[in-house]
Protein backbone atom coordinates (compact mmCIF):
# COMPACT_ATOMS: atom_id res chain seq x y z
CA UNK A 1 0.00 0.00 0.00
CA UNK A 2 1.40 3.40 -0.95
CA UNK A 3 2.09 5.75 1.98
CA UNK A 4 -0.99 7.95 1.65
CA UNK A 5 -3.51 5.32 0.52
CA UNK A 6 -4.32 4.37 4.12
CA UNK A 7 -5.22 7.99 4.88
CA UNK A 8 -7.29 8.48 1.72
CA UNK A 9 -9.14 5.16 2.11
CA UNK A 10 -10.07 6.02 5.69
CA UNK A 11 -11.29 9.48 4.62
CA UNK A 12 -13.34 7.99 1.78
CA UNK A 13 -14.84 5.51 4.26
CA UNK A 14 -16.04 8.43 6.41
CA UNK A 15 -13.51 8.38 9.24
CA UNK A 16 -12.96 11.83 10.71
CA UNK A 17 -9.73 10.87 12.49
CA UNK A 18 -7.03 8.31 11.90
CA UNK A 19 -3.93 7.33 13.84
CA UNK A 20 -1.21 6.70 11.28
CA UNK A 21 1.95 4.88 12.27
CA UNK A 22 5.05 3.97 10.34
CA UNK A 23 6.83 6.34 8.02
CA UNK A 24 6.85 10.01 8.85
CA UNK A 25 5.02 12.45 6.60
CA UNK A 26 8.33 14.20 5.90
CA UNK A 27 9.86 11.00 4.48
CA UNK A 28 10.39 10.93 0.73
CA UNK A 29 8.46 8.78 -1.73
CA UNK A 30 8.43 8.30 -5.50
CA UNK A 31 5.21 9.46 -7.15
CA UNK A 32 3.56 8.46 -10.41
CA UNK A 33 5.58 10.92 -12.50
CA UNK A 34 8.84 9.40 -11.20
CA UNK A 35 9.68 12.41 -9.05
CA UNK A 36 10.72 12.15 -5.42
CA UNK A 37 8.60 14.21 -3.03
CA UNK A 38 7.86 14.30 0.70
CA UNK A 39 4.84 12.17 1.59
CA UNK A 40 3.22 15.31 3.06
CA UNK A 41 3.46 17.07 -0.32
CA UNK A 42 1.92 14.07 -2.11
CA UNK A 43 -0.90 14.02 0.43
CA UNK A 44 -1.42 17.79 0.09
CA UNK A 45 -1.69 17.57 -3.70
CA UNK A 46 -3.86 14.46 -3.69
CA UNK A 47 -6.47 15.73 -1.22
CA UNK A 48 -6.75 18.95 -3.19
CA UNK A 49 -7.05 17.23 -6.57
CA UNK A 50 -9.50 14.52 -5.44
CA UNK A 51 -11.47 16.24 -2.69
CA UNK A 52 -10.94 19.98 -3.24
CA UNK A 53 -9.47 20.30 0.26
CA UNK A 54 -6.63 22.50 1.49
CA UNK A 55 -4.37 21.18 4.24
CA UNK A 56 -3.54 22.92 7.49
CA UNK A 57 -0.32 22.27 9.37
CA UNK A 58 0.37 23.30 12.91
CA UNK A 59 3.43 23.16 15.12
CA UNK A 60 4.30 25.02 18.29
CA UNK A 61 7.46 26.27 16.61
CA UNK A 62 5.87 27.45 13.37
CA UNK A 63 2.26 28.07 14.33
CA UNK A 64 -0.60 27.50 11.89
CA UNK A 65 0.36 27.14 8.23
CA UNK A 66 -2.53 27.07 5.79
CA UNK A 67 -0.27 27.36 2.77
CA UNK A 68 -1.85 30.58 1.54
CA UNK A 69 0.76 31.01 -1.21
CA UNK A 70 -0.38 27.80 -2.95
CA UNK A 71 -3.97 28.99 -3.31
CA UNK A 72 -3.93 30.76 -6.65
CA UNK A 73 -7.65 31.43 -6.89
CA UNK A 74 -8.58 34.63 -4.99
CA UNK A 75 -12.09 33.37 -4.19
CA UNK A 76 -10.71 30.13 -2.74
CA UNK A 77 -8.12 32.06 -0.72
CA UNK A 78 -10.77 34.39 0.73
CA UNK A 79 -13.04 31.43 1.49
CA UNK A 80 -10.31 29.54 3.35
CA UNK A 81 -9.20 32.66 5.20
CA UNK A 82 -12.80 33.45 6.16
CA UNK A 83 -13.34 29.92 7.51
CA UNK A 84 -10.12 30.06 9.52
CA UNK A 85 -11.03 33.48 10.90
CA UNK A 86 -14.58 32.34 11.76
CA UNK A 87 -13.13 29.51 13.84
CA UNK A 88 -10.54 31.80 15.46
CA UNK A 89 -7.56 30.08 13.87
CA UNK A 90 -5.89 33.17 12.46
CA UNK A 91 -3.85 35.44 14.71
CA UNK A 92 -3.81 32.96 17.61
CA UNK A 93 -1.95 34.47 20.55
CA UNK A 94 1.37 32.76 21.20
CA UNK A 95 1.05 31.95 24.88
CA UNK A 96 0.54 28.96 27.16
CA UNK A 97 -3.02 28.46 25.81
CA UNK A 98 -2.11 28.52 22.10
CA UNK A 99 -2.36 24.76 21.58
CA UNK A 100 -5.75 24.59 23.30
CA UNK A 101 -7.08 27.42 21.11
CA UNK A 102 -5.82 25.73 17.95
CA UNK A 103 -7.31 22.34 18.90
CA UNK A 104 -10.67 23.95 19.69
CA UNK A 105 -10.62 25.92 16.44
CA UNK A 106 -9.73 22.89 14.35
CA UNK A 107 -12.37 20.83 16.16
CA UNK A 108 -14.98 23.50 15.43
CA UNK A 109 -13.85 23.75 11.81
CA UNK A 110 -14.00 19.96 11.38
CA UNK A 111 -17.65 19.93 12.49
CA UNK A 112 -18.59 22.54 9.86
CA UNK A 113 -20.73 21.19 7.05
CA UNK A 114 -19.92 21.82 3.40
CA UNK A 115 -22.20 21.46 0.40
CA UNK A 116 -25.03 20.32 2.64
CA UNK A 117 -23.04 17.35 3.95
CA UNK A 118 -22.31 16.64 7.58
CA UNK A 119 -19.35 14.75 8.98
Secondary structure, DSSP 8 states (H G I E B T S, - for coil): --TTHHHHHHHHTT-S-----SS-TTSEEE-TTS-EEEHHHHHHHHHHHHH-----EEETTTEEE--GGG---HHHHHHHHHHHHHTT-SS---STTHHHHHHHHHHHHHT--BTTB--
